Amino acid sequence: MKKIQILLVEDNEGDILLTTEALEGLTIENEIKVVKTGKDAIDYVTRSGNFSNVILPDLVLLDINLPVKNGIEVLSVIKSDEKTKHIPVIMLTTSSSKTDREAAERLSADLFISKPIDMYAYEEVVLLIENFLKNLDQRLN
C-alpha cells in the first residue's frame, strides 16, 4: 500500500512538532514534509524553485497565518491550478475568524479546523484528519 504524502505548511515550531508526532501515530502510513512559508508551499505544490523534484502531496495541511504568503493565498494557487486543484487541503489554523473560514470555503478547502489549545481536543482533531485520510487512502489505492 502506498504511503500518503502529506505536506504540512506551518511556521510555528511547537505546532510542527505536535502535528508531526500526532500524524506519525496514525494507522495509515504517511510521509510528512514540512515547509514554513506560504511561498515555499506554493513552490512545493508547483514543483518550482528548490522543490522541482518533490513528489506532489496527497494532502496539504495548511495554516492561514504564514510568512511571505498567507494560507488563503496558498489555497487560491492550489485550487486554481489544473495540476494541483485535485489535492485535498485541510486548513489547520489558530484562526477562528468567520472571514477566514468563508474565504477557505469559497476557495474549496476540504476542511477548516481551528487548532485547539488543549491536548485532548487536539487528539480529536487528529481523529478528524485520520478519518479524512482513510477516505483518501481508499480513493488512492
N, C-alpha and C positions, 0 to 999 in steps of 0.2 A: 504494500500500500504506500502511496506517495505521501511524503511529508508535506504538510500545508505550510506554505511560505507566508509568514506574517511580517509586515513592515509596521513597526511601532514608530510613530512620529511624536516625539516628546522631548522637551528640553529640561525638564526637572529631574535631576539625578535620583531623588527619592522615589518619584513615580516610575521612573525607568526600572529601578531595582524591584519595587513592589510588583509591577506589572509583569516583568520578565519571570520573576520567581513564581508568580501565580500561573502564568501560561505554561511554564515548564512542568507544572504538576497536573496538567490536563491529561485525559486519557487518549486524546487524539495527538498523534505525532506531529510536531510542528518545529519549524526553524524560524527563529526570530532575528530580524535585522533591525537596527535602531538608527534613526537619523534625528538630529536635534534642531533643524531649522526647516521652515517651510520651503525655502529654496532647494535644500538638499532633498526634501521629499519629492518635489517636482522633478528634479534631475533624476532621482531614483526611478520613478514610475515612467519617465520618458526616456530612460536609459541614455542620459547625456552627461557630459562633463566627466566627473570621476566615477560615474556609475554606468558606463557604457556596456559593461559585461555582466551586469547583475541579472538574476532571474526575476521576472515580474512577480510581484507578490500575489498570493491568492486572496489576501485580506489586508486592509490597511486599518490600523487603529490610530486615529488622528486627533491630536489635541487642537484646540482652537487658538489658544494664546501661545503663539510661537514667534521667535525672532525672524526677521527678514520678510517672510510672507506668512500671513496667518492661516489657520486651518480652513477657513471658509474659502480663501483664495486657492489653497491647495485642492480642496474638494472640487471647486469650479474647474480647475485644469483637468483633474482626473476624469470627471464626468462629462467633459466636453470633447475629449479626445477619443476618436474611434478605437484606438488601440488599448485604451485603459478604462473606458466607461463601464465595462463589464465587471471590473474589480469591486467587490463589496467594500464599503467604507463604514466603519463604526466610529462615530465621534465619541471620544472618551476624554472628557474635559471637566475642569472645575467650574466651567461656566454653567449657570442655570438660567441664563438670560433667555427670555422669550424670543427676542430678536435673533439671537444666535441659533436657537432651536428652529425657528421658522426659516432662516436662511439655509440651514443644513437640510431641512425637509424639501425646500424649493429646489435645491441642487441635487436631490436624490440620494442623500445619505441613507444607508440601510438601517442604522440605529443611532440614537442620540442618548448617551449615557452620561449623567453627571457623576463625576468621581466622588465617592463617599469619603468622609474623613475617618470614619470608624472601620477598623479592620474586619469586623464581622460583616458589615454591609459590603465591604469590598469583595468578600467571598461570594456574595450574591451576584455582584457584577461579573465575576469570573464565571459563575454558572450560566449567566445570560450569554456570555461570549462562547462558552463551551457548547451550549445548545445551538448557537448560530453556526459554530464550526462543524458540528455533527451534520447539520443540514448541508453545509458547504461541501464537506467531505463526501457525502453521498452523491452530490452533483459532479464532483471531480473524479470519482473512482467508479 
